[in-house]
């Protein structure tokens, strides 16, 4: 099977399938398609692997500053 859909289409399909199956997504991503979100115990790790800044909608506490968060901007990946 082949697909010539837009780049965001596979992500949207995966999100829809997860929601239909009752799987909660860890964090909605509003921009940037190369964001990795991993939950380990009580911690949520959010890493931007993309070349553009990204924004995620997460409510919680910043582990480094202790400040409450309500969404965050993730800077683009820096080239080595």
C-alpha positions as CSV (number, residue, x, y, z in Angstrom):
1,X,0.0,0.0,0.0
2,X,1.3,3.5,-0.8
3,X,0.3,6.9,0.4
4,X,1.0,10.4,-1.1
5,X,-0.7,12.3,1.8
6,X,0.6,15.5,3.4
7,X,3.4,15.1,6.0
8,X,1.1,15.7,8.9
9,X,-1.5,13.1,7.8
10,X,0.2,10.0,9.3
11,X,0.6,11.7,12.7
12,X,-3.1,12.8,12.6
13,X,-4.1,9.2,11.7
14,X,-2.0,7.8,14.6
15,X,-3.6,10.3,17.0
16,X,-7.1,9.4,15.8
17,X,-6.4,5.6,16.1
18,X,-5.0,6.1,19.6
19,X,-8.0,8.2,20.8
20,X,-10.5,5.7,19.2
21,X,-8.7,2.9,21.1
22,X,-9.0,4.8,24.4
23,X,-5.3,5.6,24.6
24,X,-4.5,8.9,26.3
25,X,-1.9,10.9,24.4
26,X,0.7,12.4,26.8
27,X,0.7,15.9,25.4
28,X,-0.8,17.6,22.4
29,X,1.7,19.2,20.1
30,X,0.5,22.4,18.5
31,X,3.4,22.9,16.1
32,X,6.5,20.9,15.1
33,X,6.2,17.3,14.1
34,X,9.5,16.1,15.5
35,X,8.7,16.3,19.2
36,X,9.2,13.2,21.4
37,X,7.1,12.9,24.5
38,X,8.0,10.1,27.0
39,X,6.5,9.4,30.5
40,X,8.8,7.7,33.0
41,X,7.1,7.3,36.3
42,X,5.9,10.7,37.4
43,X,8.2,12.6,35.0
44,X,7.3,13.7,31.5
45,X,10.2,14.3,29.1
46,X,9.5,16.5,26.1
47,X,12.3,16.8,23.5
48,X,12.2,18.7,20.3
49,X,14.2,16.9,17.6
50,X,13.0,19.3,14.8
51,X,14.7,22.2,13.1
52,X,11.9,24.6,14.2
53,X,10.7,25.8,17.6
54,X,7.6,23.8,18.8
55,X,4.9,24.5,21.4
56,X,3.3,21.8,23.5
57,X,0.2,22.2,25.8
58,X,1.3,20.7,29.1
59,X,0.1,21.7,32.6
60,X,2.5,20.7,35.4
61,X,5.6,21.8,37.3
62,X,9.0,22.6,35.7
63,X,11.5,20.1,37.3
64,X,14.4,22.6,37.0
65,X,12.7,25.7,38.3
66,X,9.8,24.4,40.3
67,X,7.5,26.9,38.5
68,X,4.1,25.9,37.3
69,X,3.7,25.4,33.6
70,X,0.8,25.8,31.3
71,X,2.3,25.0,27.9
72,X,5.9,25.5,26.9
73,X,8.0,26.5,23.9
74,X,10.7,24.1,22.9
75,X,13.6,25.7,21.1
76,X,14.6,24.1,17.9
77,X,17.3,21.5,17.8
78,X,20.8,23.0,17.7
79,X,23.2,21.5,15.1
80,X,26.3,19.9,16.6
